[in-house]
């Protein structure tokens, strides 16, 4: 007789999170395409263009060297840290010590996890923007933190309401997530907002973390929260080469902040991963040397795509702010539509175009949809024609 198998349960922490929305949705689209649906995806913000040719050549050259394939330092190569330091000095006007104020990361998404585990105990409070990047919420839940959403609304220019923040139980809150230029709303960073955030963090002992991967996309004034006086006392910043250098699959990012914060995060990171591939780090070092010509060409292409994305929003009856920055276009749906999810479902079912409902980013996104600019002009034009030729009302 076979012994009974005792029932196995997962950790309680995963009962509070679901599979990432885009992971689920892209599997659904793959199934539809396998059945012949030919879905056009305007969903994920994954750049489709190539990195600079010199970056690829550096990778190819380095990968052939016999010393390229071993374990690497947990803190990254000195060449990469120096390149990040020079990049911040040149483009953001921020001085960072490459020896102890910069930590290379295997992607900033992973960095969100490292930072949370380094700073947040179970039951600590975390301030998360609504709407905002869903990973801030899911990682906070995995850390068993208490989440406090702060509102971002169009009528306030998608800026924090500092009166609302002061009413929060600040004595419980350890970390505040900030994202400017913002995703999904495309609101550009403002020095005044950063100054007020630093002041808020200093007065309440809250670490302010700006997630800053979009600062070069359709934006000629990159801004870092670390440029504010006194910011290093309470602020950290994440940055990435995924969007700015067309390297999303390379997983090259960085954390910047004062030595003490970086050391705390390193304690977590060094127990989770074993460093990055040496040729990737050296190629990333080359990428960080790209000049203004690179960003001009990159943004010229995104500007042309943006024109077509705006036409798609017009065809859907949505309204949007033309000053948006970043890889997406965020638009408010017509009043006659019940909600963004139903509109997105109609567009997918009838026009075979995938657009993202803003509700996945929080309750303040329920009347919005998001389009990605990470498709060619030809693909965007095809999506536009499908939508224009489809009855959606």
N, C-alpha and C positions, 0 to 999 in steps of 0.2 A: 504494500500500500504506500502510495507516494505521500510524503509529508506535506502538510499545508504550507503555503508560502505566505509569510507575514507581509501584510500590505505595506508598501513603501510610499511615503509622502515626500514631496519636494520641500525645500526650505520655505518658510512662511513668506519671506521677502518677495518671492516671485509671484505670489498670489496677487500682489498689488501692481504688477506690470503685465503688459501684453506684448506680443511680438510687434516690433516696430512697424508702423503703418505702411511705410514704403516697401518693407520686406513683404508684407502680406499682399499689397496691391500689385506689386510688380510680378508676383507669382500668378495672380489672377490674370493680369494682362498677358503673361507668357502663355497661359493656358488658352486664352482667347485667340492669340496669334497662331498657336499650334493648330487651332481648329479653323484657321483661315480668315480671322476677323480683320487683320491688318490695322491694328490700333496705332495711332500716333500718340506718343507719350510726351506731354508737356509738363511732366511732373517733377522729377528729381533734378536738383541743381548740380549735375555732374558735368563739368566742361568737356566738350566733345573735340576741342582743337588740340593740336600737338604742343608739347613744350618747345622752348627754343631749341634749334638744331644743335647748338653747342652743348646743351644739357644732355641730349641723347648721345652725342659723341663722347662726352666725358664719361657717361655711364658705360658705354661700350669699351672704351679704353681701359677703364679701371677694372672692369669685371674680368678682363683677361690676365690680370696680374696675380701671381701665385699667393700673395699675402692678403688678398681681398676677401677671403671667404671665412675668416674666423670670427669669433665673438668680438664685439666692439665695446668701447666704454659705455657705461650706463648713462653718462652725462653727454654723450655724443663726442664727435671729433672736435678738437680745438679749432680747426679750420671752419667748421660749420658754426660754432658759437661766435667766432669772430665775424663771420659773414652776417649772421643775424644782428650782431651789435652794430656793424657798419650800416646795415639796411635800416635799422631804427634811427640811427643818427641822421642819415641822409634824407629819409622820407618823412619821418615823424618828429625830428628834432629832439629825440629822447636819447640820453646817454645811459647805456647799460654796460655793466662790467661783464665781459664775456666769461669770466672765470666762475662767477657765482650768482649772477642775476639773470641768467638765461638757461633754460633746460629744454633741449630738443625732445620732441614727442613723436610717437608713432601715430600721428593724427590728433587733431584737437578734440575729436569726440572721445577718444580714450583719455585725453587730458582732463576732460570734465569728470570722469570717474576717479582718476588719481587725486584731483584736487578735493573732490567731495570726501573721499575716504581719509584724506590727510587732515581735513578741517572739521568734519561734522561727526558728532556722536549720535547714536540713536536718541530720538526725542528732541534734538536741536532743531531750531527753525531755519528754514531756507526761503528766501524771497525769490520768486520765479515770475517772470513777466507773462501777462495774459493780454494778447497772444504772444507766443514765443516758441522757441525751438523745443520740441517735445522731450528731447534727451535731458534737459534740465530737470524736468519732472520725474522721468523714469529713474534716473540715477539717484535722485534724492530719495525716492521710494525704496530703491534697493539698499540704500544706506540707513533706512528706517528713520529718516528725518521727518519732521513736521513741516508741511509745505504751506506757505502763505503766498497767495497770488496777489500781485499788485497790477492794477489796471493800466493798460495803454489804450488810448482811444483817439479816434480821428480828430475829435473836437479839441483835443489838447495836443495836437501835432504828434501823436504817438510818443509823447514824453511822459516820464513818471509824474504822478501827482504827489508832490512832496508833502502836502497836508495829509493825504491818505497814508503815506509812509510813516509819518510821525505818530499816527494813531495805531500803528502795528505794535504788537508786543515785542518791542525791540530788545528787551532784556533776554528774550529767548532766542533771538535770531543771530546766527553765526555767519551766514554767507548771503550775498545778494548777487544774482546773475543779471548781467546787463549785456545787450547785444546791439551795438551801433557801429556802422550802418546796420539797421535792424532787418532781421528775417522773421516773418515774411513781408513786413510792411514797406521796406525800402526807405525808411527814414534815415537821413544822413545824421552823422554825429554832430553834436553841438558842444562847444567848449563850455558854455554856461551850464549845460546839463551835467557834464563831467565834473565841473567845479562843485556843484551842489551835491552830487553823489559822493564825492570825496569828503566833503564836509559832513554829510550824513553818516558815512562810515566811521569817520574819526570820532564823532560825538558819541556814537553808540557801540563802538567796538565791533563793527560788522565789516567783514572782508568783501570788497566790491570787486567782482571779476567781470571784465569786459571781454566778450568773445568777438574777435575783430577780423574775420576772414574776408569780409566784403569791401574793405576800405579802398581798394584800387579799381573796383568795377563800376564803370560809368561815373567816376568820381575823381576829380582832379585835386582834391584837398584831403588826403589821408590824415586821419587824426587818431591819436592814441590817448587813452585816459591817463597814461603815465606822464604826459606832457603837463599835467596840472600840478601846481606847487603842492608838495606834501602828499602826492598820490601814493608814493611807494610805501608810506606808513600803513596803508590799509588796502591798496589795490593791487591786483594782478591783471595780466592781459594774456589771452590766448591769441595766437595768429597762425596762419597756415599758408602753404604754397598751393593748396588744392585749386583755389579759384584764381588767385592772382597770377599763377604761372602755369595753369593747365596741367596740374599734377595730382588730381584727386586720388588715383590709385597708387601713387608712390608713398602715401602716408607720411608726409613730412610736415611737422608743425613745431610750435615752440610755446613755452611759457616764459613770461617775463615778470619779474617782481623782485622784491628785496631778498637778500641772501637767506634770511630765516625762513621765509615762505617757500623758497625754492628747495631748501634742505628738507623741509617737511614733506613736500611732494615727492622728492627723490626717495625718501624712505619707503613710500608706497610703490613707486614706479620700479625701483630696483628689485623688488620682490615679485613683480608681475611680469616684466619682460626682460629681455637680454640685450637690449640695444638694437640699433638699426644696422642695415647692411652698409658696409663701408662704401661701395661704389654709389649707392643711393645718396649717402651723405655728401660725398664729394661732388656729385652731379647737382645736388641741391645748393651747395656752395656756389657753383657756377651760375645757377638760376638767380641767386640773390644779387648777382652782379649785373643783371639786365638793366638797361638804361631806359630813359624816357621813351625812346622810339618803340620799345617793346610794348609798353602800356598804351601808347597812342594807337598802335595797330590793333591791339587786343580790343580796346574800347571802340574803335571805329567799327569793327565787326559787330560788337554787341549793340551799338547804336542803330545799325541797320536792321538788326533783328528786332530791336525794341519797337521800331516803326510798325512792323507787321504784328507784333504782339498787341500793340495798342489797337490795331484794326480788328484783331480778334475780340478784344474787350468791347469795342464798339459794336461788333456784330452780335455779341451776347447781351447788349443793353447795359453793360456795366460802366460805372464811372470810376476814375482813377486820378491820382496825382502825378502829373508829368515830371515832377522834380525827384521822383524816386531814384534810389541808387541800388546797385547790386545786381544779382543774376536773375531777379524775378520781377514780375509785374503783378501788383496787388490791386484788385478792383472790387468795388461794392456792387453786389448784384441788384437787379431791378426789384422794386417793391412788390411786384406781382408774383415773384418767385417765393415759394414758402420758406426755403432755406438753401444754403450753399450746397449741401450734400445732395439734395434732390436735383438741383441744376447740374451738378457734376455728373450725377448718374445719367441724366438725360443726354448730356453731351457725349458721354461714353457709349451709351446704348444706341443712340440714333446717328450721331456723327462719327462715331469711332475715334474720338479724340479724348485723351485722358487729361483732365485739369484737376487741380487739387482744391478740395473744399477747405475754406479757412477754419472750419470748426475743429480740425485736428490740431490746431495751434492754440486752442483755448476758446472759451465762450465768447470773447470779444471778436472772434473771427467768424462767427456764425453767418454773417451777411456778406462774406467776402469769398472770392476765389483767388488762386494764385497760378500764374503761368511761369514756366521756366524759359529762359532765353538760351538754353543749352541744346538747341536744335538748329540745323542750318536754315538759311533763309528759304531754301526750297521746301523743306519740311514744314516750316511755319506757314508758308504760303499755301501748301496743300491742306493744312489744318484749317486755315482761314476759308478756303473754298468749300470744304466739307461743311463747316458751320453755317456759312452763308446760304448753302443749298439744302439745309436741313430745317424742317419745321420743328421748333422747340417749344413754342407756346402751347 
